[in-house]
Amino acid sequence: AAARGAPPRHARAAARSLQGQARSGHHQQQQQQLAAAPPTGRAIARAAAGGEAAKATTTIMLRNLPNNYSRDMLLEMLDREGFSGLYDFAYYPVDFKRWAGLGYAFVNLTSHEEAVCAWRHFEGYAEWTLPSLKVVDVCWGSPLQGLAECTERYRNSAVMHEDVPDMFKPVVFRHGHRIPFPAATKSVRNPRWKHK
């Protein structure tokens, strides 16, 4: 027998059915939203859900670049693909022992909208000017975001030492034209010197 005061069995069954339909409908809606957006947009959508702070993200990291690419080749790629004048910072780190690229780069776009556009454009990119089977993977730059943080991070870095060839250094731009990198605020060590 049903407990005193409990709703009839058919009422409980109907309630469970409605709850199941609600969960199913919500899940289906989520799946439709994911399907409607390209795969590269999912992380962007998650970041956008973070509010105004997320909308301030402008620095992307391009991963899986050819190790025999150079900074200037990276810049040529950005310009060739339609982003000339739309970025103000670029850096392709190198291994100072081999003077070879580490396979990733940081690029700061001039706005969040341009950063999202660059993310979507370069995700899966493989149109290299040198033989390579690598395919680009894009993510937000972390922990650095924005021109100010990027320049502050590297202005006192060993990569800015006068003995390091210019081709290996990060660069900054204004309206598509290269401008001097902010001066160091302390002594910069030579990256070839190793402290034991």
N, CA, C and O of each residue as an XYZ file, in Angstrom:
784
protein
N       0.838     -1.183      0.000
C       0.000      0.000      0.000
C       0.880      1.241      0.000
O       1.975      1.261      0.562
N       0.370      2.252     -0.637
C       1.121      3.502     -0.721
C       1.155      4.170      0.639
O       0.191      4.078      1.399
N       2.256      4.842      0.956
C       2.369      5.540      2.236
C       1.347      6.653      2.286
O       1.005      7.267      1.275
N       0.848      6.903      3.550
C      -0.156      7.931      3.721
C       0.435      9.293      3.344
O       1.539      9.634      3.771
N      -0.279     10.045      2.569
C       0.155     11.380      2.171
C       1.007     11.396      0.920
O       1.272     12.470      0.381
N       1.462     10.201      0.418
C       2.295     10.171     -0.784
C       1.431     10.368     -2.004
O       0.269      9.962     -1.986
N       1.938     10.970     -3.067
C       1.159     11.166     -4.291
C       0.878      9.822     -4.942
O       1.662      8.888     -4.773
N      -0.200      9.698     -5.669
C      -0.534      8.445     -6.339
C       0.611      8.004     -7.240
O       1.405      8.820     -7.708
N       0.683      6.653     -7.481
C       1.755      6.086     -8.282
C       1.803      6.701     -9.668
O       2.883      7.005    -10.174
N       0.617      6.892    -10.302
C       0.619      7.424    -11.666
C       1.130      8.864    -11.696
O       1.703      9.308    -12.691
N       0.913      9.601    -10.574
C       1.393     10.982    -10.509
C       2.919     11.004    -10.412
O       3.581     11.823    -11.050
N       3.477     10.076     -9.589
C       4.930     10.013     -9.463
C       5.562      9.619    -10.788
O       6.605     10.160    -11.155
N       4.959      8.699    -11.504
C       5.485      8.262    -12.792
C       5.462      9.397    -13.801
O       6.401      9.577    -14.576
N       4.371     10.163    -13.778
C       4.264     11.284    -14.707
C       5.335     12.330    -14.404
O       5.912     12.918    -15.319
N       5.599     12.560    -13.115
C       6.622     13.542    -12.735
C       7.992     13.101    -13.201
O       8.765     13.904    -13.724
N       8.305     11.783    -13.008
C       9.599     11.265    -13.468
C       9.736     11.404    -14.971
O      10.809     11.729    -15.478
N       8.648     11.159    -15.679
C       8.661     11.270    -17.140
C       8.950     12.692    -17.584
O       9.731     12.920    -18.508
N       8.308     13.653    -16.912
C       8.534     15.058    -17.269
C       9.979     15.471    -16.978
O      10.594     16.200    -17.757
N      10.517     14.993    -15.836
C      11.902     15.324    -15.501
C      12.863     14.738    -16.528
O      13.831     15.385    -16.928
N      12.586     13.508    -16.949
C      13.426     12.862    -17.950
C      13.379     13.598    -19.270
O      14.398     13.771    -19.938
N      12.163     14.038    -19.647
C      12.027     14.776    -20.897
C      12.768     16.103    -20.827
O      13.374     16.538    -21.807
N      12.716     16.742    -19.662
C      13.408     18.022    -19.492
C      14.911     17.842    -19.629
O      15.583     18.620    -20.307
N      15.446     16.774    -18.957
C      16.883     16.521    -19.056
C      17.278     16.185    -20.480
O      18.296     16.662    -20.981
N      16.466     15.360    -21.132
C      16.742     14.960    -22.508
C      16.718     16.164    -23.438
O      17.566     16.303    -24.319
N      15.720     17.042    -23.226
C      15.613     18.231    -24.074
C      16.792     19.157    -23.890
O      17.290     19.736    -24.855
N      17.254     19.304    -22.629
C      18.394     20.171    -22.351
C      19.657     19.604    -22.990
O      20.449     20.340    -23.578
N      19.840     18.279    -22.869
C      21.007     17.633    -23.458
C      20.984     17.768    -24.976
O      22.006     18.051    -25.601
N      19.810     17.562    -25.556
C      19.685     17.677    -27.010
C      19.998     19.093    -27.469
O      20.640     19.292    -28.501
N      19.539     20.082    -26.695
C      19.817     21.483    -27.030
C      21.310     21.757    -26.979
O      21.845     22.448    -27.846
N      21.999     21.210    -25.950
C      23.435     21.389    -25.846
C      24.143     20.771    -27.038
O      25.054     21.371    -27.609
N      23.716     19.551    -27.418
C      24.344     18.879    -28.545
C      24.143     19.657    -29.836
O      25.054     19.738    -30.660
N      22.954     20.231    -30.019
C      22.676     21.012    -31.208
C      23.548     22.262    -31.251
O      24.019     22.659    -32.318
N      23.765     22.889    -30.079
C      24.605     24.072    -30.024
C      26.044     23.748    -30.371
O      26.706     24.515    -31.071
N      26.543     22.590    -29.874
C      27.899     22.186    -30.187
C      28.050     21.834    -31.650
O      29.058     22.160    -32.277
N      27.042     21.166    -32.195
C      27.098     20.771    -33.600
C      27.037     21.969    -34.520
O      27.600     21.947    -35.614
N      26.359     23.013    -34.083
C      26.204     24.195    -34.925
C      27.499     24.979    -35.039
O      27.697     25.708    -36.011
N      28.390     24.839    -34.051
C      29.656     25.574    -34.065
C      30.770     24.661    -34.543
O      30.755     23.469    -34.234
N      31.727     25.177    -35.278
C      32.864     24.362    -35.699
C      33.664     23.933    -34.490
O      33.622     24.618    -33.468
N      34.404     22.810    -34.560
C      35.148     22.315    -33.408
C      36.063     23.360    -32.800
O      36.221     23.396    -31.580
N      36.677     24.217    -33.621
C      37.605     25.202    -33.090
C      36.896     26.281    -32.296
O      37.545     27.050    -31.587
N      35.597     26.351    -32.398
C      34.872     27.385    -31.688
C      34.482     26.994    -30.286
O      34.026     27.843    -29.520
N      34.649     25.720    -29.918
C      34.173     25.274    -28.605
C      34.956     25.917    -27.469
O      34.375     26.420    -26.508
N      36.282     25.896    -27.587
C      37.089     26.537    -26.536
C      36.829     28.028    -26.515
O      36.811     28.638    -25.446
N      36.628     28.624    -27.679
C      36.328     30.049    -27.741
C      35.006     30.325    -27.054
O      34.872     31.303    -26.319
N      34.042     29.471    -27.291
C      32.728     29.656    -26.668
C      32.828     29.545    -25.160
O      32.179     30.298    -24.435
N      33.650     28.596    -24.675
C      33.825     28.458    -23.229
C      34.479     29.702    -22.651
O      34.107     30.161    -21.571
N      35.459     30.247    -23.373
C      36.123     31.456    -22.890
C      35.166     32.633    -22.899
O      35.161     33.443    -21.972
N      34.356     32.732    -23.942
C      33.411     33.834    -24.049
C      32.400     33.804    -22.915
O      31.882     34.843    -22.506
N      32.121     32.603    -22.406
C      31.150     32.478    -21.319
C      31.689     33.073    -20.026
O      30.948     33.248    -19.058
N      32.980     33.382    -20.015
C      33.574     33.921    -18.809
C      33.285     35.384    -18.582
O      33.689     35.927    -17.554
N      32.602     36.047    -19.499
C      32.242     37.436    -19.304
C      33.253     38.397    -19.883
O      33.991     38.067    -20.812
N      33.275     39.613    -19.311
C      34.112     40.677    -19.850
C      35.595     40.335    -19.809
O      36.337     40.700    -20.721
N      36.044     39.629    -18.748
C      37.460     39.276    -18.658
C      37.867     38.390    -19.817
O      38.941     38.571    -20.392
N      37.013     37.426    -20.168
C      37.325     36.534    -21.271
C      37.355     37.280    -22.591
O      38.154     36.959    -23.471
N      36.487     38.277    -22.735
C      36.422     39.027    -23.978
C      37.659     39.889    -24.185
O      37.875     40.414    -25.278
N      38.479     40.040    -23.137
C      39.697     40.831    -23.251
C      40.856     40.008    -23.785
O      41.933     40.555    -24.026
N      40.665     38.704    -23.977
C      41.742     37.855    -24.466
C      42.074     38.204    -25.910
O      41.200     38.225    -26.776
N      43.341     38.475    -26.151
C      43.795     38.847    -27.495
C      45.035     38.082    -27.923
O      45.430     38.152    -29.087
N      45.656     37.354    -27.007
C      46.895     36.638    -27.323
C      46.612     35.164    -27.560
O      46.025     34.484    -26.718
N      47.042     34.683    -28.722
C      46.881     33.269    -29.035
C      48.245     32.598    -29.121
O      49.264     33.245    -29.364
N      48.239     31.298    -28.917
C      49.448     30.491    -29.053
C      49.242     29.549    -30.226
O      48.284     28.776    -30.251
N      50.137     29.616    -31.189
C      50.106     28.714    -32.341
C      51.061     27.567    -32.046
O      52.271     27.773    -31.943
N      50.528     26.372    -31.912
C      51.347     25.216    -31.571
C      51.526     24.303    -32.781
O      50.723     24.308    -33.714
N      52.600     23.523    -32.738
C      52.901     22.553    -33.790
C      53.348     23.223    -35.087
O      52.995     22.780    -36.180
N      54.123     24.288    -34.952
C      54.725     24.930    -36.118
C      55.989     24.167    -36.512
O      56.604     23.521    -35.663
N      56.385     24.230    -37.777
C      57.635     23.576    -38.195
C      58.823     24.139    -37.415
O      58.936     25.354    -37.248
N      59.700     23.268    -36.942
C      60.849     23.725    -36.164
C      61.865     24.478    -37.022
O      62.680     25.237    -36.497
N      61.819     24.272    -38.337
C      62.738     24.997    -39.212
C      62.118     26.285    -39.745
O      62.671     26.916    -40.645
N      60.981     26.673    -39.195
C      60.414     27.984    -39.502
C      61.167     29.038    -38.701
O      61.822     28.723    -37.707
N      61.073     30.273    -39.134
C      61.709     31.375    -38.426
C      60.651     32.398    -38.029
O      59.495     32.314    -38.443
N      61.071     33.355    -37.226
C      60.142     34.417    -36.851
C      59.641     35.163    -38.070
O      58.448     35.445    -38.185
N      60.550     35.485    -38.982
C      60.148     36.239    -40.168
C      59.215     35.434    -41.065
O      58.341     36.000    -41.722
N      59.396     34.134    -41.095
C      58.480     33.285    -41.865
C      57.104     33.272    -41.209
O      56.078     33.225    -41.888
N      57.102     33.312    -39.883
C      55.830     33.405    -39.159
C      55.114     34.698    -39.522
O      53.913     34.692    -39.795
N      55.858     35.819    -39.526
C      55.259     37.102    -39.862
C      54.733     37.110    -41.293
O      53.655     37.639    -41.564
N      55.497     36.525    -42.200
C      55.055     36.447    -43.593
C      53.774     35.633    -43.706
O      52.885     35.970    -44.488
N      53.681     34.562    -42.924
C      52.473     33.733    -42.934
C      51.272     34.535    -42.438
O      50.202     34.488    -43.045
N      51.443     35.264    -41.350
C      50.347     36.070    -40.810
C      49.867     37.092    -41.835
O      48.664     37.268    -42.030
N      50.813     37.762    -42.489
C      50.448     38.785    -43.477
C      49.795     38.151    -44.706
O      48.806     38.655    -45.238
N      50.366     37.054    -45.132
C      49.846     36.387    -46.330
C      48.417     35.894    -46.124
O      47.619     35.869    -47.060
N      48.104     35.504    -44.896
C      46.779     34.961    -44.603
C      45.778     36.046    -44.218
O      44.682     35.740    -43.750
N      46.145     37.305    -44.411
C      45.180     38.388    -44.229
C      45.199     39.101    -42.896
O      44.265     39.838    -42.582
N      46.250     38.898    -42.096
C      46.279     39.518    -40.769
C      47.299     40.649    -40.662
O      47.662     41.054    -39.558
N      47.751     41.148    -41.781
C      48.681     42.274    -41.770
C      48.036     43.477    -41.081
O      46.916     43.863    -41.416
N      48.740     44.061    -40.128
C      48.221     45.217    -39.406
C      47.240     44.879    -38.306
O      46.745     45.777    -37.625
N      46.944     43.596    -38.115
C      45.957     43.180    -37.119
C      46.594     42.537    -35.892
O      45.891     42.071    -34.996
N      47.925     42.511    -35.852
C      48.626     42.006    -34.669
C      49.695     43.011    -34.284
O      50.228     43.720    -35.137
N      50.007     43.070    -32.994
C      50.997     44.039    -32.525
C      52.143     43.411    -31.752
O      53.023     44.119    -31.262
N      52.143     42.081    -31.637
C      53.234     41.372    -30.971
C      53.336     39.983    -31.563
O      52.324     39.331    -31.821
N      54.573     39.528    -31.780
C      54.790     38.165    -32.262
C      56.129     37.671    -31.743
O      57.111     38.413    -31.697
N      56.149     36.403    -31.353
C      57.386     35.817    -30.838
C      57.395     34.323    -31.136
O      56.459     33.595    -30.804
N      58.492     33.885    -31.779
C      58.684     32.466    -32.076
C      59.925     32.005    -31.310
O      61.040     32.186    -31.799
N      59.762     31.415    -30.124
C      60.900     31.021    -29.287
C      61.824     30.017    -29.977
O      61.387     29.192    -30.780
N      63.098     30.109    -29.645
C      64.086     29.203    -30.227
C      64.897     28.528    -29.130
O      64.971     29.004    -27.997
N      65.503     27.408    -29.502
C      66.448     26.704    -28.652
C      67.816     27.319    -28.937
O      68.332     27.182    -30.046
N      68.409     27.995    -27.951
C      69.664     28.700    -28.177
C      70.844     27.759    -28.407
O      71.879     28.188    -28.918
N      70.708     26.498    -28.041
C      71.792     25.543    -28.296
C      71.815     25.140    -29.766
O      72.882     24.974    -30.356
N      70.634     24.984    -30.348
C      70.545     24.539    -31.747
C      70.141     25.673    -32.684
O      70.176     25.507    -33.903
N      69.756     26.826    -32.128
C      69.237     27.941    -32.922
C      68.099     27.461    -33.819
O      68.006     27.830    -34.990
N      67.251     26.641    -33.243
C      66.098     26.114    -33.980
C      64.827     26.459    -33.229
O      64.828     26.559    -32.002
N      63.736     26.643    -33.975
C      62.469     26.978    -33.353
C      61.944     25.873    -32.457
O      62.209     24.692    -32.686
N      61.196     26.266    -31.432
C      60.621     25.296    -30.497
C      59.267     24.773    -30.964
O      58.671     23.924    -30.301
N      58.776     25.273    -32.099
C      57.541     24.728    -32.656
C      56.270     25.395    -32.179
O      55.178     24.875    -32.408
N      56.390     26.533    -31.521
C      55.187     27.273    -31.114
C      55.492     28.765    -31.147
O      56.653     29.173    -31.126
N      54.448     29.566    -31.198
C      54.619     31.020    -31.259
C      53.474     31.702    -30.537
O      52.384     31.148    -30.394
N      53.749     32.925    -30.082
C      52.736     33.753    -29.447
C      52.456     34.950    -30.341
O      53.376     35.612    -30.821
N      51.184     35.215    -30.557
C      50.781     36.349    -31.383
C      49.680     37.098    -30.639
O      48.690     36.503    -30.213
N      49.861     38.407    -30.487
C      48.809     39.213    -29.869
C      48.084     39.996    -30.947
O      48.695     40.776    -31.677
N      46.789     39.789    -31.044
C      45.963     40.496    -32.018
C      45.488     41.823    -31.429
O      45.534     42.022    -30.215
N      45.036     42.722    -32.286
C      44.660     44.061    -31.837
C      43.291     44.115    -31.171
O      42.929     45.146    -30.604
N      42.524     43.031    -31.224
C      41.225     42.985    -30.553
C      40.852     41.534    -30.303
O      41.419     40.622    -30.904
N      39.896     41.332    -29.412
C      39.416     39.975    -29.139
C      38.783     39.370    -30.389
O      38.954     38.184    -30.669
N      38.051     40.195    -31.136
C      37.391     39.695    -32.342
C      38.417     39.211    -33.365
O      38.223     38.177    -34.004
N      39.504     39.959    -33.517
C      40.552     39.540    -34.453
C      41.247     38.283    -33.949
O      41.650     37.436    -34.746
N      41.390     38.153    -32.629
C      42.018     36.958    -32.060
C      41.172     35.719    -32.342
O      41.699     34.667    -32.703
N      39.861     35.852    -32.176
C      38.958     34.737    -32.474
C      39.031     34.382    -33.953
O      39.036     33.205    -34.315
N      39.086     35.393    -34.799
C      39.177     35.168    -36.240
C      40.473     34.436    -36.585
O      40.468     33.504    -37.389
N      41.589     34.863    -35.972
C      42.871     34.221    -36.224
C      42.858     32.786    -35.712
O      43.401     31.891    -36.359
N      42.241     32.562    -34.552
C      42.128     31.206    -34.000
C      41.420     30.303    -35.008
O      41.932     29.239    -35.356
N      40.272     30.713    -35.467
C      39.494     29.896    -36.391
C      40.255     29.675    -37.702
O      40.178     28.604    -38.303
N      40.983     30.698    -38.131
C      41.686     30.593    -39.411
C      42.862     29.627    -39.344
O      43.075     28.837    -40.264
N      43.622     29.689    -38.259
C      44.851     28.906    -38.192
C      44.688     27.538    -37.542
O      45.603     26.718    -37.616
N      43.570     27.274    -36.918
C      43.335     25.929    -36.385
C      43.309     24.946    -37.561
O      42.479     25.066    -38.462
N      44.217     23.982    -37.541
C      44.301     23.009    -38.622
C      45.121     23.473    -39.821
O      45.169     22.789    -40.843
N      45.760     24.626    -39.699
C      46.537     25.188    -40.814
C      47.750     24.311    -41.127
O      48.401     23.792    -40.221
N      48.043     24.154    -42.413
C      49.189     23.331    -42.818
C      49.773     23.798    -44.147
O      50.437     23.018    -44.829
N      49.542     25.043    -44.528
C      50.026     25.557    -45.815
C      51.421     26.168    -45.653
O      51.598     27.381    -45.765
N      52.398     25.312    -45.389
C      53.748     25.787    -45.115
C      54.518     26.089    -46.395
O      54.242     25.522    -47.453
N      55.487     26.991    -46.278
C      56.346     27.297    -47.418
C      57.566     26.378    -47.445
O      58.370     26.433    -48.374
N      57.699     25.530    -46.418
C      58.732     24.507    -46.368
C      58.061     23.150    -46.214
O      56.959     23.073    -45.670
N      58.693     22.084    -46.676
C      58.094     20.749    -46.524
C      57.854     20.407    -45.055
O      58.792     20.385    -44.259
N      56.615     20.144    -44.703
C      56.271     19.779    -43.329
C      54.882     19.160    -43.305
O      53.993     19.564    -44.055
N      54.709     18.180    -42.439
C      53.407     17.527    -42.267
C      52.695     18.026    -41.017
O      51.639     17.509    -40.653
N      53.261     19.016    -40.369
C      52.667     19.510    -39.132
C      51.363     20.260    -39.396
O      51.179     20.887    -40.439
N      50.469     20.173    -38.414
C      49.168     20.837    -38.483
C      49.003     21.690    -37.230
O      49.193     21.204    -36.115
N      48.651     22.953    -37.411
C      48.592     23.891    -36.294
C      47.447     23.591    -35.332
O      46.341     23.235    -35.739
N      47.745     23.745    -34.062
C      46.752     23.678    -32.997
C      46.812     25.023    -32.276
O      47.899     25.501    -31.952
N      45.664     25.633    -32.023
C      45.620     26.975    -31.443
C      45.002     26.939    -30.046
O      44.074     26.175    -29.780
N      45.535     27.777    -29.164
C      44.924     27.945    -27.844
C      45.178     29.377    -27.397
O      45.960     30.094    -28.020
N      44.523     29.795    -26.323
C      44.782     31.119    -25.781
C      46.154     31.136    -25.138
O      46.582     30.147    -24.542
N      46.849     32.269    -25.261
C      48.119     32.424    -24.589
C      47.913     32.398    -23.085
O      46.979     33.018    -22.575
N      48.768     31.695    -22.378
C      48.637     31.607    -20.921
C      50.034     31.445    -20.325
O      50.819     30.632    -20.813
N      50.353     32.201    -19.283
C      49.482     33.109    -18.531
C      49.438     34.531    -19.101
O      48.691     35.372    -18.601
N      50.228     34.804    -20.139
C      50.296     36.163    -20.662
C      49.140     36.462    -21.601
O      48.821     35.662    -22.480
N      48.513     37.617    -21.412
C      47.443     38.068    -22.285
C      47.597     39.563    -22.522
O      47.702     40.345    -21.577
N      47.609     39.952    -23.791
C      47.658     41.365    -24.123
C      49.065     41.858    -24.395
O      50.044     41.261    -23.948
N      49.156     42.957    -25.135
C      50.444     43.523    -25.529
C      51.289     43.901    -24.323
O      52.483     43.605    -24.292
N      50.692     44.547    -23.331
C      51.451     45.016    -22.169
C      52.109     43.862    -21.425
O      53.284     43.951    -21.069
N      51.375     42.782    -21.186
C      51.928     41.644    -20.454
C      53.015     40.948    -21.266
O      54.027     40.512    -20.716
N      52.803     40.847    -22.571
C      53.790     40.175    -23.425
C      55.105     40.956    -23.455
O      56.177     40.369    -23.308
N      55.030     42.247    -23.641
C      56.250     43.043    -23.719
C      56.953     43.115    -22.362
O      58.182     43.092    -22.293
N      56.175     43.201    -21.293
C      56.766     43.253    -19.961
C      57.497     41.955    -19.640
O      58.534     41.963    -18.976
N      56.944     40.835    -20.119
C      57.565     39.534    -19.870
C      58.924     39.415    -20.567
O      59.859     38.846    -20.004
N      59.037     39.940    -21.769
C      60.244     39.689    -22.554
C      61.242     40.845    -22.597
O      62.361     40.649    -23.073
N      60.897     42.009    -22.132
C      61.820     43.143    -22.250
C      63.106     42.916    -21.472
O      64.155     43.437    -21.851
N      63.043     42.140    -20.379
C      64.230     41.834    -19.584
C      64.683     40.388    -19.760
O      65.505     39.892    -18.990
N      64.152     39.724    -20.760
C      64.494     38.324    -21.009
C      65.854     38.209    -21.697
O      66.308     39.138    -22.363
N      66.491     37.054    -21.523
C      67.795     36.811    -22.151
C      67.719     36.916    -23.664
O      68.722     37.212    -24.313
N      66.544     36.677    -24.237
C      66.414     36.740    -25.685
C      66.653     38.149    -26.213
O      66.933     38.328    -27.398
N      66.545     39.150    -25.342
C      66.757     40.526    -25.770
C      68.212     40.976    -25.638
O      68.529     42.133    -25.911
N      69.089     40.075    -25.223
C      70.510     40.420    -25.098
C      71.062     40.839    -26.458
O      70.640     40.324    -27.494
N      72.002     41.771    -26.444
C      72.537     42.324    -27.691
C      73.246     41.278    -28.553
O      73.378     41.462    -29.763
N      73.706     40.175    -27.937
C      74.387     39.137    -28.703
C      73.424     38.208    -29.433
O      73.843     37.438    -30.297
N      72.149     38.272    -29.099
C      71.151     37.425    -29.765
C      70.765     38.065    -31.089
O      70.380     39.234    -31.118
N      70.860     37.320    -32.184
C      70.483     37.890    -33.485
C      69.042     38.378    -33.479
O      68.169     37.787    -32.844
N      68.815     39.462    -34.193
C      67.486     40.073    -34.202
C      66.403     39.100    -34.649
O      65.271     39.171    -34.172
N      66.739     38.195    -35.556
C      65.731     37.282    -36.115
C      65.101     36.370    -35.066
O      64.054     35.773    -35.317
N      65.728     36.255    -33.893
C      65.207     35.384    -32.844
C      64.417     36.143    -31.780
O      63.885     35.533    -30.853
N      64.337     37.449    -31.905
C      63.721     38.255    -30.855
C      62.231     38.500    -31.106
O      61.783     38.497    -32.252
N      61.476     38.711    -30.042
C      60.068     39.106    -30.208
C      60.003     40.491    -30.830
O      60.935     41.284    -30.696
N      58.912     40.776    -31.502
C      58.760     42.068    -32.172
C      57.399     42.670    -31.847
O      56.433     41.958    -31.571
N      57.348     43.999    -31.888
C      56.093     44.718    -31.662
C      55.819     45.615    -32.862
O      56.730     46.054    -33.562
N      54.526     45.871    -33.073
C      54.099     46.654    -34.230
C      53.056     47.685    -33.824
O      52.372     47.543    -32.811
N      52.957     48.719    -34.637
C      51.885     49.696    -34.492
C      51.362     49.996    -35.896
O      52.099     50.468    -36.762
N      50.077     49.712    -36.102
C      49.449     49.910    -37.410
C      50.210     49.181    -38.518
O      50.339     49.684    -39.634
N      50.708     47.993    -38.192
C      51.377     47.179    -39.195
C      52.848     47.476    -39.396
O      53.505     46.804    -40.190
N      53.384     48.468    -38.695
C      54.790     48.840    -38.844
C      55.554     48.484    -37.572
O      55.107     48.761    -36.459
N      56.706     47.872    -37.762
C      57.508     47.492    -36.605
C      58.032     48.726    -35.885
O      58.470     49.692    -36.511
N      57.980     48.677    -34.566
C      58.482     49.767    -33.737
C      59.467     49.185    -32.727
O      59.467     47.975    -32.501
N      60.315     50.031    -32.110
C      61.295     49.521    -31.143
C      60.628     48.791    -29.986
O      59.583     49.213    -29.489
N      61.238     47.701    -29.567
C      60.742     46.954    -28.413
C      61.018     47.771    -27.154
O      62.069     48.405    -27.066
N      60.111     47.778    -26.179
C      60.353     48.520    -24.932
C      61.711     48.164    -24.336
O      62.077     46.990    -24.272
N      62.443     49.161    -23.908
C      63.798     48.960    -23.381
C      63.780     48.157    -22.091
O      62.817     48.191    -21.324
N      64.871     47.435    -21.873
C      65.011     46.657    -20.641
C      65.107     47.590    -19.438
O      65.587     48.718    -19.549
N      64.654     47.112    -18.311
C      64.702     47.910    -17.088
C      65.767     47.401    -16.124
O      65.947     47.957    -15.041
N      66.479     46.331    -16.525
C      67.570     45.796    -15.716
C      68.549     45.079    -16.633
O      68.296     44.941    -17.830
N      69.644     44.632    -16.085
C      70.668     43.963    -16.879
C      70.113     42.655    -17.454
O      69.459     41.874    -16.764
N      70.397     42.449    -18.739
C      69.921     41.249    -19.437
C      71.093     40.301    -19.649
O      72.110     40.700    -20.216
N      70.970     39.057    -19.205
C      72.070     38.116    -19.325
C      72.114     37.507    -20.721
O      71.110     37.458    -21.433
N      73.290     37.052    -21.086
C      73.473     36.356    -22.364
C      72.924     34.945    -22.228
O      73.323     34.234    -21.305
N      72.036     34.513    -23.097
C      71.418     33.184    -22.951
C      72.408     32.036    -23.127
O      72.105     30.908    -22.739
N      73.583     32.294    -23.703
C      74.570     31.238    -23.869
C      75.319     30.970    -22.569
O      75.999     29.951    -22.453
N      75.206     31.869    -21.585
C      75.856     31.669    -20.313
C      74.957     30.817    -19.426
O      73.786     31.134    -19.219
N      75.526     29.727    -18.903
C      74.759     28.821    -18.054
C      75.323     28.869    -16.643
O      76.508     28.616    -16.429
N      74.471     29.193    -15.688
C      74.905     29.220    -14.284
C      74.813     27.830    -13.688
O      73.775     27.175    -13.790
N      75.887     27.378    -13.069
C      75.888     26.040    -12.468
C      75.508     26.117    -11.001
O      75.454     25.091    -10.323
